[in-house]
Amino acid sequence: MQCKRRDDLDENDDPLPSGAVTRSVLLAEVRQAEAFTPRLDLSILATTAKRDAHIQRFARELDEEREGIGSFAVHLWFWDEYPR
């Protein structure tokens, strides 16, 4: 799991969202995860950035593509999805 885009904290000590997760950010994390030893089963990019339907769709498509070639899963978590 990689955590990205954490910024300042609000009055409740919760991270404030900042910076969008882009395709290039997600693909760069996947490339880094591919080099990890031992081989991963799952890579999660966790972020405090604001939810974005376009990058979520891209992440799902990337995950399906990778599943089709027998590679590790790719998930993208936004702040409101984190277990509390």
N, C-alpha and C positions, 0 to 999 in steps of 0.2 A: 504494500500500500504506500502510495506517495501522497502527501498532502501539499496542496498548492494554493497560492493566492490568499493566504491568511494576512490580514491587515491589522489595524488597530482594534482595540476592544471597546465595546459600548459601555454604558453605565452599569450594565448587569454582568460585565466581564465576558460577554459573548463576542466572538469575532465579527467584525464588520465586513460585509462582502466587498470585494474589489476585483478589478480586472477580469475580463472574460476568459473562459477556457476556449481556446481555438482548436481547429483541426491540427495545426502545426504543433501546439503544446501537447495534445493528446498523442499524436504520432511520435513525437520525440520521446515521450515517456514509454511508449510501447517499444521503441527501438532500444532504449536503455534496458527495459525488462527482458528483452530477447537475449541480451548478453549476460544475464544473471545466471550464476551457477549455485546450486543445482537448478535445473529447469523448473520454471514456475507452472502452476496449474491455473493461476488467477492473478491478474494485475488490476488493482483498483486505484483510480485517480480520485482522491477525495478533495473537495474544494469548498471554500466559503463563498465563492463567486455566486452571483445570482443565477438561478435556474434558467436554462436556455434550451428550448425545444429543438432547435436546429442541431446543436452539438450533441444533445441526447440521442437524436435520431442517427447522427453520424456514428456515435459510440455503439449503438445497437447494431448498425450495419457492419461496423468493423468487427464486433464480437461474433456476429454470424459468419462473416467471411473467414475469420480465424478458426472458428469451430469447424468449418468446411475443410480446412487443410490440416486439422488435427493439432492446432496450436493452442496456447493458453487463452483463457477467457479474458475479456477486457470489460471492466465495469467503470462507470462514472457516477460518483455520489456527490450530491449537493447537500448543503448544510442541513436542510430540513429532513433529509433521509438518514442522518446519523442516528444510531441507537443511543438512547439516553437513559 
